[in-house]
Amino acid sequence: MIYPQIDDVTFEETAERLKVVMPAERHRIYLIIYSILLFVWSAVTIWMIVQLLSTSLSNLSLFFIVVWAILLLIWAYVWYRLGRHVWRWWQYYMATREILFIYEEILIVRRPLSILGVDDGYDMEHVGPFYYSEKRRGVAFDYGSRGGTFGKGLSPAAAERLSRALNRRYFPQALLDEEE
């Protein structure tokens, strides 16, 4: 299939999938905030490990050491979960491009950051036609009761052309309904 020429968007089609690479929208303020949060999270994690080691090596009573270690381990679990959240959003805002993989059975939206990155997967059976959403400022699709968005780094005209190209390939009925 021949895809339209869209600035900063590349298409690569193989027998099993379509790969679309496009620029990602970056919010510098969020990137700064999440960078600070990641630094604070790392510093407090190191402090927690030092406290756990120094308490276990001290001459305090065994009861106090065990209680302190249990409290720190419970706190470490909560802290770890918070760190995963901060790490995910830091990667999301740090990425400079967005890659869309469309297989016959799954749609994957990836924001790569070196070998790391954030992936969102959607079952193609429940993905609706693509359209440009002014509210979300990108290419959107319905997925059950919630929606998905990608291509926020594209201009509205480029996002509209991309959604039409993807619909031509995966949802041709949506283009026919639009024309009527």
Backbone as CSV, one residue per row, in Angstrom:
resi,resn,N_x,N_y,N_z,CA_x,CA_y,CA_z,C_x,C_y,C_z
1,MET,0.846,-1.178,0.000,0.000,0.000,0.000,0.891,1.241,0.000
2,ILE,0.471,2.260,-0.684,1.216,3.506,-0.769,0.668,4.457,0.294
3,TYR,1.584,4.986,1.107,1.196,5.890,2.184,1.512,7.315,1.793
4,PRO,0.749,8.284,2.314,0.990,9.688,1.947,2.310,10.199,2.511
5,GLN,2.825,11.226,1.872,4.039,11.875,2.343,3.645,12.869,3.436
6,ILE,4.036,12.577,4.675,3.726,13.438,5.821,5.054,13.837,6.443
7,ASP,5.218,15.134,6.703,6.470,15.617,7.301,6.743,14.920,8.622
8,ASP,7.985,14.475,8.805,8.464,13.852,10.044,7.793,12.513,10.372
9,VAL,7.080,11.913,9.435,6.446,10.610,9.662,6.990,9.635,8.633
10,THR,7.446,8.479,9.114,7.917,7.441,8.196,7.085,6.183,8.393
11,PHE,6.826,5.516,7.278,6.068,4.273,7.276,6.999,3.144,6.862
12,GLU,6.867,2.012,7.509,7.630,0.822,7.144,6.687,-0.373,7.290
13,GLU,6.356,-0.977,6.168,5.400,-2.082,6.202,6.098,-3.388,5.847
14,THR,5.846,-4.399,6.656,6.302,-5.759,6.372,5.063,-6.637,6.281
15,ALA,5.282,-7.919,6.055,4.158,-8.843,5.914,3.330,-8.947,7.190
16,GLU,3.991,-8.828,8.350,3.253,-9.028,9.598,2.845,-7.746,10.322
17,ARG,3.435,-6.584,9.981,3.111,-5.364,10.729,3.372,-4.103,9.921
18,LEU,2.785,-3.022,10.413,3.063,-1.679,9.914,3.744,-0.917,11.044
19,LYS,4.818,-0.232,10.734,5.543,0.583,11.715,5.472,2.035,11.259
20,VAL,5.010,2.902,12.156,4.905,4.329,11.869,5.730,5.067,12.921
21,VAL,6.712,5.851,12.469,7.560,6.623,13.370,7.219,8.096,13.199
22,MET,6.978,8.774,14.329,6.596,10.186,14.293,7.207,10.909,15.493
23,PRO,7.326,12.219,15.420,7.887,12.960,16.566,6.912,12.950,17.736
24,ALA,7.458,12.953,18.944,6.628,13.001,20.152,6.559,14.427,20.667
25,GLU,5.443,14.760,21.241,5.285,16.074,21.854,6.013,16.066,23.200
26,ARG,6.809,17.101,23.441,7.554,17.189,24.702,7.068,18.396,25.490
27,HIS,6.823,18.162,26.756,6.466,19.231,27.682,7.653,19.430,28.607
28,ARG,8.388,20.480,28.395,9.614,20.698,29.167,9.346,20.869,30.664
29,ILE,8.251,21.505,31.018,7.968,21.713,32.439,7.733,20.374,33.133
30,TYR,6.998,19.466,32.482,6.781,18.149,33.071,8.084,17.358,33.127
31,LEU,8.905,17.508,32.112,10.201,16.827,32.105,11.067,17.308,33.270
32,ILE,11.066,18.600,33.530,11.834,19.150,34.649,11.274,18.640,35.981
33,ILE,9.963,18.673,36.114,9.340,18.212,37.363,9.653,16.747,37.618
34,TYR,9.481,15.902,36.609,9.744,14.473,36.804,11.236,14.183,36.958
35,SER,12.097,14.990,36.384,13.540,14.823,36.615,13.887,15.120,38.070
36,ILE,13.306,16.174,38.610,13.528,16.497,40.023,12.976,15.387,40.911
37,LEU,11.775,14.922,40.610,11.186,13.835,41.397,12.036,12.568,41.332
38,LEU,12.585,12.265,40.165,13.427,11.082,40.025,14.717,11.234,40.825
39,PHE,15.292,12.429,40.834,16.493,12.681,41.628,16.196,12.524,43.122
40,VAL,15.095,13.108,43.574,14.712,13.002,44.989,14.441,11.544,45.346
41,TRP,13.737,10.839,44.479,13.449,9.425,44.740,14.747,8.631,44.876
42,SER,15.701,8.868,43.994,16.986,8.159,44.063,17.741,8.491,45.346
43,ALA,17.770,9.760,45.730,18.482,10.170,46.947,17.858,9.547,48.192
44,VAL,16.540,9.543,48.261,15.875,8.965,49.429,16.044,7.448,49.451
45,THR,16.088,6.824,48.303,16.319,5.375,48.249,17.707,5.042,48.793
46,ILE,18.688,5.808,48.410,20.045,5.581,48.934,20.065,5.819,50.444
47,TRP,19.401,6.866,50.918,19.312,7.128,52.347,18.665,5.955,53.078
48,MET,17.601,5.408,52.483,16.892,4.285,53.107,17.807,3.069,53.237
49,ILE,18.575,2.775,52.216,19.488,1.626,52.256,20.567,1.850,53.309
50,VAL,21.111,3.061,53.390,22.123,3.375,54.403,21.536,3.232,55.804
51,GLN,20.316,3.720,56.009,19.671,3.607,57.320,19.442,2.148,57.710
52,LEU,19.010,1.349,56.756,18.771,-0.070,57.032,20.072,-0.772,57.419
53,LEU,21.137,-0.474,56.698,22.431,-1.098,57.004,23.008,-0.597,58.326
54,SER,22.934,0.707,58.572,23.503,1.234,59.818,22.727,0.756,61.036
55,THR,21.419,0.619,60.910,20.620,0.116,62.028,20.926,-1.347,62.302
56,SER,21.076,-2.114,61.250,21.354,-3.542,61.453,22.748,-3.782,62.030
57,LEU,23.676,-2.856,61.830,25.032,-3.011,62.344,25.244,-2.316,63.690
58,SER,24.215,-1.665,64.209,24.354,-0.927,65.468,24.230,-1.863,66.677
59,ASN,24.487,-1.307,67.867,24.427,-2.086,69.103,23.077,-1.943,69.794
60,LEU,22.034,-1.683,69.030,20.706,-1.537,69.619,20.123,-2.912,69.921
61,SER,19.009,-2.910,70.619,18.373,-4.192,70.955,17.817,-4.851,69.685
62,LEU,17.761,-6.151,69.728,17.290,-6.919,68.571,15.842,-6.564,68.236
63,PHE,15.016,-6.355,69.243,13.616,-5.991,69.020,13.517,-4.685,68.227
64,PHE,14.275,-3.668,68.637,14.235,-2.390,67.935,14.717,-2.541,66.486
65,ILE,15.763,-3.305,66.284,16.298,-3.504,64.933,15.272,-4.189,64.037
66,VAL,14.595,-5.213,64.568,13.592,-5.941,63.777,12.413,-5.034,63.448
67,VAL,11.914,-4.292,64.431,10.783,-3.378,64.186,11.182,-2.311,63.172
68,TRP,12.354,-1.722,63.330,12.841,-0.697,62.409,12.988,-1.269,60.996
69,ALA,13.522,-2.478,60.869,13.701,-3.107,59.560,12.359,-3.393,58.907
70,ILE,11.388,-3.858,59.693,10.049,-4.129,59.129,9.409,-2.845,58.636
71,LEU,9.503,-1.789,59.432,8.947,-0.495,59.008,9.633,0.012,57.735
72,LEU,10.941,-0.099,57.677,11.658,0.348,56.488,11.311,-0.502,55.266
73,LEU,11.114,-1.790,55.447,10.758,-2.650,54.312,9.347,-2.361,53.800
74,ILE,8.423,-2.092,54.714,7.072,-1.704,54.281,7.142,-0.375,53.523
75,TRP,7.877,0.578,54.083,8.039,1.858,53.425,8.740,1.686,52.079
76,ALA,9.715,0.757,52.013,10.453,0.524,50.763,9.524,0.019,49.667
77,TYR,8.561,-0.814,50.029,7.621,-1.314,49.032,6.784,-0.166,48.466
78,VAL,6.250,0.676,49.323,5.466,1.832,48.878,6.343,2.770,48.049
79,TRP,7.563,2.988,48.508,8.508,3.868,47.810,8.855,3.319,46.434
80,TYR,9.022,1.991,46.351,9.305,1.338,45.068,8.158,1.564,44.088
81,ARG,6.926,1.409,44.553,5.768,1.617,43.678,5.699,3.061,43.187
82,LEU,5.977,4.006,44.064,6.022,5.415,43.666,7.132,5.639,42.643
83,GLY,8.285,5.014,42.866,9.410,5.154,41.941,9.102,4.627,40.559
84,ARG,8.383,3.519,40.493,7.981,2.985,39.178,7.117,3.988,38.437
85,HIS,6.214,4.628,39.135,5.330,5.622,38.521,6.138,6.830,38.024
86,VAL,7.007,7.345,38.865,7.844,8.494,38.484,8.742,8.122,37.311
87,TRP,9.352,6.936,37.351,10.234,6.473,36.276,9.469,6.372,34.966
88,ARG,8.264,5.840,34.972,7.464,5.703,33.749,7.163,7.067,33.132
89,TRP,6.717,8.015,33.954,6.374,9.321,33.411,7.609,10.109,32.994
90,TRP,8.740,9.925,33.657,9.979,10.572,33.242,10.366,10.072,31.853
91,GLN,10.285,8.756,31.639,10.588,8.194,30.319,9.615,8.720,29.263
92,TYR,8.350,8.831,29.624,7.329,9.312,28.698,7.668,10.721,28.217
93,TYR,8.026,11.612,29.127,8.324,12.994,28.752,9.717,13.169,28.189
94,MET,10.603,12.220,28.406,11.969,12.307,27.893,12.058,11.854,26.433
95,ALA,11.149,11.004,25.987,11.195,10.457,24.629,10.998,11.556,23.588
96,THR,11.724,11.425,22.470,11.628,12.420,21.398,10.828,11.925,20.202
97,ARG,10.509,10.651,20.192,9.726,10.117,19.076,8.738,9.093,19.593
98,GLU,7.782,8.811,18.743,6.718,7.866,19.067,6.653,6.856,17.926
99,ILE,6.552,5.592,18.271,6.498,4.549,17.246,5.202,3.775,17.422
100,LEU,4.505,3.616,16.330,3.248,2.883,16.311,3.479,1.577,15.569
101,PHE,3.211,0.455,16.213,3.284,-0.859,15.570,1.865,-1.390,15.468
102,ILE,1.455,-1.722,14.266,0.119,-2.279,14.089,0.269,-3.670,13.492
103,TYR,-0.037,-4.664,14.299,-0.081,-6.053,13.868,-1.542,-6.402,13.607
104,GLU,-1.802,-7.564,13.082,-3.180,-7.967,12.816,-3.991,-8.061,14.108
105,GLU,-3.343,-8.472,15.204,-4.082,-8.685,16.451,-3.795,-7.662,17.556
106,ILE,-2.789,-6.807,17.378,-2.440,-5.866,18.450,-1.910,-4.550,17.883
107,LEU,-2.233,-3.476,18.594,-1.733,-2.139,18.289,-0.830,-1.739,19.454
108,ILE,0.412,-1.371,19.166,1.366,-0.992,20.198,1.807,0.443,19.942
109,VAL,1.674,1.285,20.960,2.169,2.658,20.904,3.380,2.703,21.822
110,ARG,4.543,3.028,21.260,5.801,2.998,22.017,6.468,4.362,21.967
111,ARG,6.930,4.804,23.120,7.739,6.024,23.222,9.114,5.581,23.688
112,PRO,10.020,5.294,22.738,11.312,4.720,23.127,12.279,5.752,23.677
113,LEU,13.074,5.276,24.613,14.143,6.064,25.192,15.313,5.106,25.296
114,SER,16.143,5.084,24.239,17.220,4.105,24.143,16.590,2.717,24.142
115,ILE,17.035,1.820,25.020,16.404,0.498,25.074,15.218,0.485,26.016
116,LEU,15.023,1.581,26.750,13.900,1.697,27.664,12.757,2.380,26.942
117,GLY,11.681,2.564,27.628,10.577,3.299,27.043,9.250,2.831,27.581
118,VAL,8.231,3.529,27.176,6.879,3.262,27.633,6.104,2.643,26.476
119,ASP,5.467,1.509,26.748,4.653,0.817,25.747,3.213,0.746,26.223
120,ASP,2.297,0.945,25.298,0.882,0.716,25.553,0.401,-0.239,24.466
121,GLY,-0.286,-1.294,24.855,-0.784,-2.273,23.898,-2.303,-2.307,23.897
122,TYR,-2.875,-2.486,22.714,-4.324,-2.518,22.552,-4.687,-3.684,21.641
123,ASP,-5.709,-4.423,22.007,-6.204,-5.531,21.198,-6.947,-4.945,19.991
124,MET,-6.500,-5.273,18.790,-7.085,-4.685,17.573,-8.567,-5.006,17.414
125,GLU,-9.012,-6.071,18.054,-10.426,-6.435,17.966,-11.312,-5.349,18.579
126,HIS,-10.782,-4.599,19.546,-11.558,-3.584,20.253,-11.165,-2.154,19.885
127,VAL,-10.212,-1.995,18.981,-9.784,-0.664,18.551,-10.758,-0.146,17.498
128,GLY,-11.194,1.106,17.684,-12.089,1.729,16.719,-11.304,2.507,15.677
129,PRO,-11.984,3.068,14.694,-11.305,3.845,13.654,-10.534,5.031,14.234
130,PHE,-9.517,5.463,13.509,-8.674,6.575,13.934,-9.293,7.887,13.475
131,TYR,-9.109,8.927,14.262,-9.613,10.260,13.911,-8.774,11.312,14.616
132,TYR,-8.784,12.520,14.076,-8.073,13.609,14.739,-8.981,14.178,15.817
133,SER,-8.475,14.259,17.037,-9.235,14.792,18.158,-8.665,16.150,18.547
134,GLU,-9.493,17.184,18.429,-9.031,18.520,18.831,-8.866,18.598,20.339
135,LYS,-9.707,17.888,21.082,-9.622,17.897,22.539,-8.296,17.296,23.010
136,ARG,-7.890,16.184,22.400,-6.641,15.516,22.789,-5.443,15.993,21.977
137,ARG,-5.685,16.775,20.942,-4.651,17.336,20.057,-3.752,16.262,19.457
138,GLY,-4.353,15.195,18.951,-3.588,14.131,18.318,-4.519,13.141,17.641
139,VAL,-3.938,12.088,17.116,-4.724,11.024,16.499,-5.286,10.179,17.630
140,ALA,-6.580,9.981,17.626,-7.239,9.249,18.702,-7.981,8.054,18.120
141,PHE,-8.320,7.144,18.990,-9.141,5.995,18.628,-9.907,5.562,19.865
142,ASP,-11.035,4.937,19.641,-11.834,4.426,20.748,-11.362,3.019,21.060
143,TYR,-11.299,2.715,22.335,-10.888,1.389,22.781,-11.781,1.008,23.947
144,GLY,-12.864,0.325,23.622,-13.839,-0.001,24.657,-14.438,1.275,25.218
145,SER,-14.419,1.416,26.535,-14.988,2.608,27.163,-13.976,3.732,27.310
146,ARG,-12.734,3.468,26.952,-11.716,4.517,27.021,-11.063,4.658,25.657
147,GLY,-10.345,5.706,25.488,-9.710,5.930,24.200,-8.201,5.920,24.307
148,GLY,-7.566,5.926,23.179,-6.120,6.007,23.101,-5.741,7.165,22.210
149,THR,-4.541,7.673,22.404,-4.062,8.811,21.625,-2.597,8.613,21.279
150,PHE,-2.214,9.067,20.114,-0.816,9.114,19.704,-0.684,10.241,18.692
151,GLY,0.526,10.558,18.318,0.761,11.584,17.301,0.480,12.991,17.767
152,LYS,0.680,13.273,19.054,0.442,14.629,19.551,1.499,15.614,19.068
153,GLY,2.625,15.114,18.586,3.676,15.982,18.076,3.450,16.411,16.639
154,LEU,2.376,15.963,16.032,2.070,16.304,14.639,1.159,17.521,14.567
155,SER,1.220,18.219,13.449,0.288,19.320,13.228,-1.103,18.727,12.988
156,PRO,-2.162,19.512,13.179,-3.509,18.976,12.953,-3.706,18.415,11.540
157,ALA,-3.147,19.083,10.529,-3.298,18.593,9.151,-2.563,17.268,8.964
158,ALA,-1.360,17.165,9.522,-0.593,15.913,9.407,-1.275,14.794,10.171
159,ALA,-1.829,15.095,11.343,-2.534,14.076,12.124,-3.782,13.597,11.392
160,GLU,-4.469,14.513,10.737,-5.666,14.139,9.960,-5.285,13.242,8.787
161,ARG,-4.204,13.572,8.098,-3.753,12.744,6.972,-3.292,11.368,7.449
162,LEU,-2.629,11.329,8.601,-2.195,10.046,9.149,-3.391,9.183,9.534
163,SER,-4.386,9.778,10.158,-5.567,8.997,10.547,-6.306,8.466,9.319
164,ARG,-6.387,9.250,8.261,-7.033,8.775,7.025,-6.237,7.629,6.395
165,ALA,-4.909,7.738,6.399,-4.069,6.676,5.826,-4.219,5.380,6.620
166,LEU,-4.243,5.486,7.938,-4.404,4.284,8.760,-5.798,3.694,8.611
167,ASN,-6.808,4.555,8.508,-8.165,4.049,8.306,-8.309,3.369,6.946
168,ARG,-7.637,3.924,5.931,-7.683,3.326,4.599,-7.163,1.886,4.657
169,ARG,-6.177,1.658,5.491,-5.555,0.334,5.594,-6.308,-0.603,6.542
170,TYR,-6.770,-0.083,7.701,-7.328,-0.951,8.742,-8.831,-0.798,8.960
171,PHE,-9.407,0.352,8.637,-10.837,0.576,8.837,-11.441,1.246,7.602
172,PRO,-11.471,0.558,6.444,-11.995,1.217,5.240,-13.470,1.603,5.352
173,GLN,-14.227,0.907,6.175,-15.644,1.222,6.351,-15.817,2.607,6.974
174,ALA,-14.887,3.023,7.822,-14.978,4.346,8.468,-14.874,5.455,7.419
175,LEU,-14.084,5.273,6.395,-13.971,6.284,5.337,-15.235,6.343,4.511
176,LEU,-15.858,5.187,4.255,-17.110,5.168,3.509,-18.231,5.830,4.310
177,ASP,-18.289,5.588,5.627,-19.303,6.218,6.472,-19.101,7.728,6.538
178,GLU,-17.868,8.178,6.490,-17.539,9.601,6.557,-18.012,10.331,5.294
179,GLU,-17.905,9.646,4.156,-18.284,10.272,2.879,-19.784,10.402,2.729
180,GLU,-20.550,9.575,3.398,-22.028,9.605,3.242,-22.687,10.707,3.967
